[in-house]
Amino acid sequence: MSAHDSEEVRRHMDRLAADGVDVVRVTYPDLIGTDRARDVLLEELPRACEHGLAFCRAVYHTSPQGDVVPVSGGLDAGLPDICVRPDLDTLVPLPWEPGVAACLGEVVDPATGAPAPESPRDLLRSVLARCAEHGLRPVVGPELEYFLCEPDGSGGWRRYAPDPGVVYTAGLRADPDNHLLRTLRHVRDLKVGAISGNHEFDGGQIEINLVHSDAVSAADRSFRFKAAIKELARKEGRLATFMAKPFNDAGGSGFHLHLSCDDEEGRNTFDDPSGAYGLSAAARHAVAGVLAHAPALAALLNPTVNSYKRFGPDTLAPWLIDWGLDNRSAMVRIPPERGSGARLELRLGDASANPYLAIAATTAAALLGVLAGEEPPTPLEGYGYDTARSAVLPQTLSAALDALEADTALTDLLGKGFTTSFLSYKRDEVERFHRHVTDWEFTEYAYHL
Ligand SMILES: NC(=O)CC[C@H](N)C(=O)O
């Protein structure tokens, strides 16, 4: 079962022991991108590598009730096991937890050892294999925003340092406790490719940029980054959230993805000084693919009922399905760099997306665009929220899930097993949301009706 032979495991163990590590945290992303994990004593690592770690095959939502949500082959099959195999090539000491090293886990079917259909890492690999068949090697640069919250003194959470006018600042004005400096140094030591960090548009909102790389590494690093940020905030008695739109009086948090494709020699295939807009045909076709599949992409890049509250005119989050040259109001922005930096920036995703699914879906849509060979419409100029010009993105998760189900070209690339599980989990979420009576309803109706 182990991808590592016993000698390799022994070598890793010797190195870990020499570094004072006695526990290995094996973490895997579930379908919705939550980090599920088990702490394994170092002496038990050979057994974990040989047999894998058993988890029950289900997706849990993270409400206070912590209910199990049915996914096909999960609850309906009596909650059988999935098996999680440590990937020792991803081992890294946890900078803030002496004696603990962390690695990622591969989710496999215990009977066959084959990737489980809801393993987001394998789903991404399978899309990348299809890209490789066409000579494309996606390069991805992730940007994640989050809100930091602190206890409000009455059991809830309020935004940390909610002062206005802090966008693009660093330092004590917006961060009286130096959270960002501390966090940046820790995530650097976690080796997730952090570059820089700053305060974002809203008080308490922070962005940390990660370096670009091949798509699996970009997804691994985004996933580990999110888990680290949440853990580090907990260490400070705070809550970091990657929820799309946590506050009514603030904007949302994006997960912008920069995408280009290298050829087999490592040259950026999106650059062409003689092409329209200085972009190659492949780049323009990729833009057309992302636009064509945008309603279905929303289901994976904006995967919660809350995600759709981030969209809107005048928000810096997109609202319409369009593209523009260095235009931040467009869903697809082409940054001004060309040459090796030629790329598209998809601004659709919000920070709640599972990075593996978001990157898999985006590269799949770009590949479909390259295969279809269509040109995008003329790019947007100026104000990007004019509904007379472009179609509006889905306005609810339910509409996006329907668009995903209808987009068979995309779901063929993502796989049937995954699509069925994802739709069933997410439709259950929509259903739970519709049944839930909110504070807004009480305020709106209870006094007058
Ligand atoms: N700096 C920015 O571009 C803001 C992005 C915005 N917060 C979003 O949700 O996408």
Ligand as a Chemical Component Dictionary entry (heavy atoms), coordinates in Angstrom:
data_LIG
# 
_chem_comp.id                   LIG 
_chem_comp.type                 NON-POLYMER 
_chem_comp.pdbx_formal_charge   0 
_chem_comp.three_letter_code    LIG 
# 
loop_
_chem_comp_atom.comp_id 
_chem_comp_atom.atom_id 
_chem_comp_atom.alt_atom_id 
_chem_comp_atom.type_symbol 
_chem_comp_atom.charge 
_chem_comp_atom.model_Cartn_x 
_chem_comp_atom.model_Cartn_y 
_chem_comp_atom.model_Cartn_z 
_chem_comp_atom.pdbx_ordinal 
LIG N1 N1 N 0 -7.424  43.596 -3.679 1  
LIG C1 C1 C 0 -8.441  43.116 -4.331 2  
LIG O1 O1 O 0 -8.371  42.924 -5.535 3  
LIG C2 C2 C 0 -9.712  42.836 -3.564 4  
LIG C3 C3 C 0 -10.406 41.559 -3.998 5  
LIG C4 C4 C 0 -11.716 41.290 -3.288 6  
LIG N2 N2 N 0 -11.569 41.298 -1.839 7  
LIG C5 C5 C 0 -12.353 39.951 -3.721 8  
LIG O2 O2 O 0 -13.175 39.458 -3.015 9  
LIG O3 O3 O 0 -12.049 39.383 -4.735 10 
# 
loop_
_chem_comp_bond.comp_id 
_chem_comp_bond.atom_id_1 
_chem_comp_bond.atom_id_2 
_chem_comp_bond.value_order 
_chem_comp_bond.pdbx_ordinal 
LIG N1 C1 SING 1 
LIG C1 O1 DOUB 2 
LIG C1 C2 SING 3 
LIG C2 C3 SING 4 
LIG C3 C4 SING 5 
LIG C4 N2 SING 6 
LIG C4 C5 SING 7 
LIG C5 O2 DOUB 8 
LIG C5 O3 SING 9 
# 
